[in-house]
Amino acid sequence: MFVMRKNLLAASTLALGVAACTAIFSFIHPLLLNPLAYPRASELVTIESRDLKGNTIPTSLADFEAWKTSSSNIAAFDIGFFFLTGAAEPEQIPGALVTPNLFRLLEISPVLGRDFTNEDDRVVILTDACWRRHFGADPNILGRSVALDFARTTEVERYTVIGVLPKNFWMYYAAFEVFVPLDRKTARNLNVIGRVSTAQAQSTFPTDKDKTVLIRNWQQSAAEQVKPALLALAAAAILLLLIASVNVGSLLLTGANARRREIAIRSALGATPARLLRSLLAESLQLTIGATVAGAILAKAVVTALLSTIPPDLYSARLLPGLDRVTVDLPALAFAASIALGACIVAHIIPARGLRHIDLVTGLKDASASRSPRARKILIAAEVALSVVLLASAGLLLKTMRHIQDIDLGFRPGNLLVLRLPVPSGQFNQQYYDSIAAQISALPGVQSAALTSQLPLTGNSADRVVAPNYFATMKIPLTRGRFFEPQDHHRIVINEARAHRDFPLEDPIGRIIENQEIIGVVGDTRSRLFEKEGPVIYRSNRDAQASQIAIRTSVDPISLAAAVRKVVAEQGGTVAEISTMENFIENDNWRHRQTASLTTLFAALALLLTTVGLYGVISFAVARRRKEIGIRMALGASPSNVISLVLSESAIPVGIGLTAGLTLSVAMTQSLKSLFYEVTPADPTVLIAAALAIAIAALTASYIPTRRALSVDPITILRTE
């Protein structure tokens, strides 16, 4: 029964480690190692134009054509947005203008219809998702004419559908839904890809005195945004698996010593050392198989749960290549199972070293005699060290999350709905947008609605257009002067960053910039959650264009989305994007939040496993020294002496583990710097907290064994002797 309980606990512990490692590594392969599901994707490179300072500059059609004279194995595409007006409901969708050879370069062929040719004009290829969502997977879609309103043109144009791409086809840079031939008149900033080696490309593509060419592996650049978080989680999962393996090793060592009577009897009955060893190794295999099966089932549930925590409307998540291919990874499961099997085998081999020298009399008289106390203490020290690393990593990430929550955005994001209205057919009519904003302001639950050309957290534009009520709607504070008034014309407001740059020692109010008078200074907002805003000029929408609307509400903002869409539809328009400002924040923060949450979960499991491991070792030590404790108490040892004796069993390995763990934490968390915000890897409060958590775990694990030691009856012990 004792051995069965030990094996059940060991299998459960290993299953946790196997599940965590398998689940995280199931994301590693499609998101990090193979994000682009194209044939021979590792050969693909991106080709970018850079200025002499290394900054990315637009690649023109002329640049691409010059490069193509040197290598025909390159293709280009430009990102654009289209109004799809030939489907059930008009909707703005992302698309790309591509060179005819793009899909051939990617080695992708349409599953319906054909690819582009050099002679094609006004034709379109749909993705599988677009075909199903907008056209109901119509099998007769080929040859159908659809109306696409491209924002850079001045009229709605009709395109003939010539093909549908394979299911789950994904184009890096944006979740494109339609592809049309590249038009020389509308091409602006091309994205160039090719199948050439980096060394070949650097020497192949011509440059001039003002430009250089940067060649990057497309697979690697596609994984850049998630690489730090995934590597951190992979390290945490491996640490948890190692902790589980060490814990199981400690449990099996304890169980092996408790079975010395059984082994002694089997040896006396004729079992050879080799046969006994095979029996122990067979138990290791059974234990690993059980843990692997349970871990695989748990990993499937974990992967499903993690995918469900990613909001479907999160823009940055939609741009993650490979996310739709995440499933339980069999090689990852095999990797985790091999580590678990190794731990079980080592834990059985250590006590098996003495099988040739088993003393039957000693084995039958004292089954608790131990031959491997040093091994158990080494394992406990290792388990503590690994747990400290995980606890410190989790602490640093949690502290980062606290700092992120305290970021001053420069405005109030709560109860703020944001709306982006496209420009139909490239035409702009400010009265159209003013009318929509006025009608939205009149909706129940809306406090105000203000036009702007760019919202905070969406980029760093140095020149913005806003309505007079924009600052009040966003709750951006005025620091000097006044806000816009409806009659203001050719007057501007600047932010603090612009004031400090241009007028560091004087009052900017009344000064002239670009022939316009400064009437106010407002606080800085942020271009991204982790990026401060640069110098900005705000102009009145009487003087320039603004087509985005910020809506301050007194109710849940997303509950007004349907009413807002209705207002726009009644004006003959279409909503390009509607979201909450808090969703913009989540868009920048979700990777940090997910990493912190999972690392904290792994750290909590590690602390629990460490506590269980310490409890097992201390309990076994108390049972082994029960006779000694009884004799000491008979000779007058006080309860405090007994408590010190029990605690000494764990004090040394825990102390060694803490020292090693704190040193490792400072070294290993250096690799997580990109995930930290206003936190250093050697943060003393986090390291002290991690050490205290381990100390509390050790004391907790010692409580029950200590009570058992104090309950020992010296008379009974002496009588048995």
JOQUIFEN-V789800 format. One record per pair of residues at least 24 apart in sequence whose C-alpha atoms are under 8 Angstrom apart, sorted by the first residue. I is the first residue (numbers start at 1). GAP is how many residues later the second one is. If there is no record, write none. Layout:
i gap
I GAP
I GAP
//
This chain:
i gap
2 253
3 252
3 256
6 245
6 246
6 249
7 245
7 280
10 237
10 238
10 241
10 242
10 277
11 276
11 277
11 279
11 280
12 279
13 231
13 232
13 234
13 235
13 596
14 227
14 230
14 231
14 234
14 274
14 277
14 278
14 281
14 326
15 276
15 277
15 278
15 279
15 280
15 283
16 225
16 228
16 279
16 282
17 220
17 223
17 224
17 225
17 226
17 227
17 228
17 278
17 319
18 223
18 273
18 274
18 277
18 278
18 281
18 315
18 318
18 319
18 322
19 275
19 276
19 277
19 278
19 279
19 280
19 283
20 217
20 220
20 221
20 279
20 282
20 582
21 213
21 216
21 217
21 219
21 220
21 311
21 312
21 315
22 274
22 277
22 306
22 307
22 310
22 311
22 314
23 276
23 277
23 279
23 280
23 305
23 306
24 206
24 209
24 210
24 213
24 279
25 209
25 304
25 307
26 277
26 300
26 301
26 302
26 303
26 306
27 203
27 296
27 299
27 300
28 202
28 206
29 300
30 291
30 292
30 293
30 295
30 296
31 192
31 195
31 289
31 290
31 291
31 292
32 188
32 191
32 194
32 195
32 198
33 186
33 190
34 185
34 288
35 184
35 187
35 188
35 286
35 287
36 134
36 136
36 183
36 186
36 285
36 286
37 132
37 133
37 285
38 68
38 69
38 70
39 67
39 68
41 65
41 177
41 178
42 175
42 176
42 177
43 152
43 153
43 154
43 174
44 149
44 150
44 151
44 152
44 173
44 174
44 175
45 148
45 149
45 150
45 151
45 152
45 153
45 170
45 171
45 172
45 173
45 174
46 145
46 146
46 147
46 148
46 169
46 170
46 171
46 172
47 144
47 145
47 146
47 147
47 166
47 167
47 168
47 169
48 143
48 144
48 165
48 166
48 167
49 162
49 163
49 164
49 165
50 161
50 162
50 163
50 164
51 159
51 160
51 161
52 158
52 159
52 160
58 130
58 131
58 132
59 129
59 130
59 131
59 132
60 127
60 128
60 129
60 130
61 123
61 126
61 127
61 128
61 129
64 126
64 128
66 139
66 140
67 137
67 138
67 139
70 134
70 135
70 136
71 133
71 134
73 32
73 121
73 122
73 123
74 31
74 118
74 119
74 120
74 121
75 24
75 26
75 27
75 30
75 117
75 118
75 119
76 26
76 114
76 115
76 116
76 117
77 25
77 105
77 113
77 114
77 115
78 104
78 109
78 110
78 111
78 112
78 113
79 95
79 111
80 70
80 71
81 69
81 70
82 66
82 67
82 68
82 69
83 64
83 65
83 66
83 67
83 68
84 62
84 63
84 64
84 65
85 61
85 62
85 63
85 64
86 59
86 60
86 61
86 62
87 47
87 48
87 59
88 46
88 47
90 484
91 483
91 484
91 485
92 330
92 482
92 483
92 484
93 83
93 84
93 85
94 80
94 81
94 82
94 83
94 84
95 80
95 81
95 82
95 83
95 84
95 85
96 80
96 82
96 83
96 84
97 82
97 83
97 84
97 85
97 86
97 90
98 81
98 82
98 83
98 84
99 82
99 83
100 81
100 82
105 89
105 90
109 56
109 57
110 53
110 54
110 55
110 56
111 52
111 53
111 54
111 55
112 30
112 51
112 52
112 53
113 29
113 49
113 50
113 51
114 48
114 49
115 47
115 48
116 65
120 61
121 60
122 35
122 36
122 37
122 38
122 58
122 59
123 36
123 37
123 38
123 39
123 57
123 58
124 35
124 36
124 37
124 38
124 39
124 54
124 55
124 56
124 57
125 36
125 37
125 38
125 39
125 40
125 53
125 54
125 55
126 35
126 37
126 38
126 39
126 51
126 52
126 53
127 37
127 38
127 39
127 40
127 42
127 49
127 50
127 51
128 36
128 37
128 38
128 39
128 40
128 41
129 38
129 39
129 48
130 47
130 48
131 33
149 275
149 276
150 275
150 276
151 271
151 272
151 273
151 274
151 275
152 34
152 273
152 274
153 33
153 272
153 273
154 271
154 272
154 273
155 270
155 271
156 269
168 156
170 151
171 150
172 50
172 147
172 149
173 146
174 145
175 143
175 144
222 99
223 98
226 365
228 444
228 446
228 447
229 362
229 363
229 366
229 446
230 365
232 363
232 440
233 362
233 365
233 366
236 154
236 363
236 366
237 365
239 147
239 148
239 151
240 147
240 362
240 363
240 365
240 366
241 95
241 98
241 99
242 97
242 144
243 140
243 143
243 144
243 363
243 366
243 367
244 362
244 365
245 94
245 95
245 98
245 99
246 97
246 133
246 134
246 136
246 137
247 132
247 133
247 136
247 362
247 363
247 366
248 95
248 96
248 99
249 94
249 95
249 97
249 98
249 130
250 97
250 126
250 129
250 130
250 363
250 366
250 367
251 362
251 365
251 366
252 92
252 95
252 96
253 94
253 95
253 97
253 98
253 119
253 123
254 362
254 363
254 366
256 92
256 95
257 94
257 110
257 111
257 112
257 113
257 114
258 109
258 110
259 108
260 103
260 104
260 107
260 108
260 109
261 102
261 103
261 105
261 106
264 94
264 95
264 96
264 99
264 100
265 95
265 99
267 91
267 93
268 92
273 82
273 83
276 79
277 72
277 75
280 68
281 64
281 67
284 57
284 60
284 61
284 64
285 56
285 59
287 57
288 49
288 52
288 53
288 56
292 41
292 45
296 32
296 37
299 29
300 27
300 28
303 24
303 25
314 269
314 272
314 273
315 272
316 271
316 272
317 270
368 255
368 256
369 255
370 254
376 241
377 273
377 276
378 275
380 230
380 233
380 234
380 273
380 274
380 277
381 272
381 273
381 274
381 275
381 276
381 277
382 275
383 227
383 274
384 226
384 270
384 273
384 274
384 277
384 310
385 272
385 273
385 274
385 275
385 276
385 277
385 279
386 275
387 216
387 219
387 220
387 223
387 274
388 270
388 273
388 274
388 277
388 302
388 303
388 306
389 272
389 273
389 275
389 276
389 279
390 209
390 212
390 213
390 216
390 275
391 209
391 212
391 213
391 216
391 299
392 273
392 294
392 295
392 298
393 206
393 272
393 276
394 202
394 205
394 206
394 209
395 205
395 291
395 295
396 280
396 283
396 284
396 285
396 287
396 290
397 195
397 198
397 199
397 278
397 279
398 198
398 202
399 280
400 276
400 277
400 278
400 279
401 191
401 192
401 195
401 276
403 274
403 275
404 273
409 116
409 117
409 120
410 66
410 67
410 113
410 114
410 115
410 116
411 63
411 64
411 65
411 66
411 114
412 62
412 63
412 64
413 61
413 168
413 169
414 167
414 168
415 137
415 138
415 139
415 140
415 141
415 142
415 165
416 58
416 134
416 135
416 136
416 137
416 141
416 164
416 165
416 166
417 133
417 134
417 135
417 136
417 140
417 141
417 161
417 162
417 163
417 164
418 130
418 131
418 132
418 133
418 160
418 161
418 162
418 163
419 129
419 130
419 131
419 132
419 156
419 157
419 158
419 159
419 160
420 127
420 128
420 129
420 155
420 156
420 157
420 158
421 126
421 127
421 128
421 152
421 153
421 154
421 155
421 156
422 125
422 152
422 153
422 154
423 124
424 149
428 117
430 115
430 116
432 139
433 113
433 114
436 131
436 132
436 135
437 112
439 128
440 124
440 127
441 110
443 120
445 108
445 109
445 110
445 115
446 105
446 106
446 107
446 108
446 109
447 104
447 105
447 106
447 107
448 25
448 103
448 104
448 105
449 24
449 100
449 101
449 102
449 103
450 99
450 100
450 101
451 90
451 95
451 96
451 97
451 98
451 99
452 89
452 94
452 95
452 96
452 97
452 98
453 92
453 93
453 94
453 95
454 92
454 94
455 93
455 95
456 69
456 70
456 71
456 72
457 69
457 70
457 71
457 72
457 127
457 128
458 69
458 70
458 126
459 68
459 69
460 66
460 67
460 73
460 74
461 75
462 72
462 73
462 74
462 75
463 73
463 74
463 75
463 76
464 72
464 73
464 74
464 75
465 73
465 74
465 75
465 76
465 79
465 80
465 81
466 72
466 73
466 74
466 75
466 80
467 73
467 74
467 75
468 72
468 73
470 80
473 77
473 78
473 79
474 76
474 78
476 46
476 47
476 49
477 45
477 46
478 42
478 43
478 44
478 45
479 41
479 42
479 43
479 44
480 29
480 40
480 41
480 42
481 28
481 38
481 39
481 40
482 37
482 38
482 39
483 36
483 37
484 35
484 56
488 52
488 54
489 51
489 53
489 54
490 25
490 26
490 27
490 49
490 50
490 53
491 25
491 26
491 27
491 28
491 48
491 49
492 24
492 25
492 26
492 27
492 28
492 45
492 46
492 47
492 48
493 25
493 26
493 27
493 28
493 29
493 44
493 45
493 46
494 24
494 26
494 27
494 28
494 41
494 42
494 43
494 44
495 26
495 27
495 28
495 29
495 40
495 41
495 42
496 25
496 26
496 27
496 28
496 39
497 27
497 36
497 37
497 38
497 39
498 36
498 37
498 38
498 39
499 36
501 34
528 60
529 56
529 59
529 60
592 83
607 86
607 87
607 90
610 87
611 86
611 87
611 89
611 90
612 89
614 36
614 84
614 87
614 88
615 83
615 86
615 87
615 90
618 28
618 31
618 32
618 83
618 84
618 87
619 83
619 86
621 25
621 28
622 24
622 83
622 84
622 86
622 87
626 83
626 86
627 90
629 80
629 83
630 82
630 83
630 84
630 85
630 87
630 88
631 83
631 86
631 87
633 81
634 80
634 81
639 71
642 64
642 67
642 68
643 63
643 66
643 67
646 56
646 59
646 60
646 63
647 55
650 48
654 44
658 33
658 36
662 25
662 29
//
